């Protein structure tokens, strides 16, 4: 049996169930954009603010540059 790797588009990846979900706390004064940048730097990922909005069921109109409330814990899929 041949096992070929195939990259999934963001649209297909959004429909994948399973994987690892890691709750990650935000730092004081952090925004969705700076949170995503921190996750990407520490884990060589490509997490976007839009991913975080989707994964955490935030309103689509959420401003990625607005400060997060203190103690916010966001789900990150790996």
Secondary structure by P-SEA (a helix, b strand, c coil): cbbbbbbbcaaaaaaccccbbbbbbbcccccaaaaaaaaaaaccccccaaaaaaaaccccccccccccccbbbbbbcc
